[in-house]
Amino acid sequence: MSRTPSTDGAGAATLTVIAGGPPQACPVAPNEGVERLAVAFERSAKRWEMVAYPAMVIFTLLALYGFYQIYSVTREMRMMAEQLQPQMGDHMNRLTDSMQTLTANIAQMSRNIHSMQSRVAEMSNDTRAIAQKMDHLDNMDKQMASINQSVQAMTVHTDMMRWNMATMNRTIQRPMNFMNSFMPW
């Protein structure tokens, strides 16, 4: 029984069995394996070329676009800062002045509030003193009622004096009229 050397798809040599003897390796051409390796590598490289080169081109385009976007934003920010910068200094000076004025006003308000607190405390003490003095009003009210009664009594007596004077005037008037006619003045 005899077999002839054959190769499978992987490029390996097959063994030959000759008339019941031990199997012997059949020599395969040494360049054939290297050629197969080169062909497989070329096929693999072509597949990678179809993926890698477009990916590198796309990555390069994206990197350039990103650089352009960063450059554009930087340029626009610089232009905006240049337009705002001259006016910004004036505005910052005004803001500083306003803040100093505000600080001074707040300090004055704080002093005023402190003095108001002391005045309110004084007013509270005065109010307490007035409340204590108001306790004596009940006694004063009684005294005022007594004065009222005395004034009424004086009014009544004054009225009686008026009536007495009027009566006396009428009583003396007739004799005085008679005597006035004798008097030279």
Stockholm file with secondary structure:
# STOCKHOLM 1.0

chainA/1-185         MSRTPSTDGAGAATLTVIAGGPPQACPVAPNEGVERLAVAFERSAKRWEMVAYPAMVIFTLLALYGFYQIYSVTREMRMMAEQLQPQMGDHMNRLTDSMQTLTANIAQMSRNIHSMQSRVAEMSNDTRAIAQKMDHLDNMDKQMASINQSVQAMTVHTDMMRWNMATMNRTIQRPMNFMNSFMPW
#=GR chainA/1-185 SS CBCCCCBCTTCCBCEECBTTSCCEECCCCHHHHHHHHHHHHHHHHHHHHHHHHHHHHHHHHHHHHHHHHHHHHHHHHHHHHHHHHHHHHHHHHHHHHHHHHHHHHHHHHHHHHHHHHHHHHHHHHHHHHHHHHHTTHHHHHHHHHHHHHHHHHHHHHHHHHHHHHHHHHHHHHHHHHHHHTTSCC
#=GC SS_cons         CBCCCCBCTTCCBCEECBTTSCCEECCCCHHHHHHHHHHHHHHHHHHHHHHHHHHHHHHHHHHHHHHHHHHHHHHHHHHHHHHHHHHHHHHHHHHHHHHHHHHHHHHHHHHHHHHHHHHHHHHHHHHHHHHHHHTTHHHHHHHHHHHHHHHHHHHHHHHHHHHHHHHHHHHHHHHHHHHHTTSCC
//
